[in-house]
Amino acid sequence: MRPSHTYFSTSQTAQMLGLSVGTVQRMVSAGVLQAYTTQGGHRRILADSVRQYCQAKGVPASAGRPANASLCIVHDASMPALIRQTLGQMDHLQLASHPLELAGLREDCAAFFIDAHVAWLDWAALQRPLQRAANARFIIYNSADLRPQQLQAVAQHALLYPGDITAELVTGVMLGLGAWSAPPTPALSQRH
């Protein structure tokens, strides 16, 4: 893994290192891994910290990286805690409610979900991230609340979704992009 300022969730870090979430939480508490806590109470672990840990323990660099492309959800601070918690548990997903959280986005980001209620976003310059993630999809949720000039600015670069974000919406996009594979469904029992 190359040095960056990307952050991983506790579950992503646990998956990458082959550890339990509880062990990663204890490592953060002990200062073994550097992290910060989001407004929602979730830990975000600095990728450089994971890389340094891997180097110190002799773990191959490929283990310190999620296997699939990532998704980013740029949300307003008013996102309900339950949906934030549910989305925060999903692998390969980065939640961002502040511009600084976007600074270290992965280059293989497959999709951006952007809340139309985000006040700090420069809607006229939405195409700017296309330079960093040229193949990424942009989905604007709560798009029914955009002003006409905002709609005009984003319509050519983004898919518009009038409703609020849900875990099902994110999972559907992840499946469509091949960034996540659904767990096998149990076979239905046949009645005789």
Steps between C-alpha positions, in 0.01 A plus 500: 500500500643837408501779754188718501268683732214258439303375794350155550209397719562265790335213312708567185818503707400180679429330167830615348704384799304181567406617850174548685339844518547490879873438463533796261305718745738400780800572274364850440442553874855382573646734236624219275287640215429871453135595455244768556137469603226634274207706624299178496748327730668280238877459484683584177848353490777676310620286207862599570459361850378167359790498251754566778346223712519259204866589439589458869328160516628379162151483350507519116392840368212348302334400829473864597259588222133422438464261208227686314427852390363735761197725517470837668190649656518876544224575749350782696555499876128436544524144364304281745724309739347162411571533127848641573570201725367253243703653217808527724494121539523440124835405355674720241292802593619838623265744670591868477319789666786750483715616205823386668369143502508511120867594483632144492244324287616187327559531128295188429184649650223347291214726606419811699163533669452870572223643716333801337484656848879535534544875542880514460507328160579713195226371270624696200837322524365148549689378193832573676515158676465337158867582445596287801250218451435516128286186487301567816123533497336792677159449661335805653240392756230733633531660153137614516626769741757650261443851365461529120853639448645214709302246296634652180858481632484134602257342252768436237741336748276312742205270540223665698314312773213700653482307829729455796785251506438147624721198554301325226580778252871481580501119484321509163756740354785293646357186340455681169859622504636163608651662809322260731364152466186398681524221755355172375131469574388184677309261280128494561384177657274300276170378637392147423 
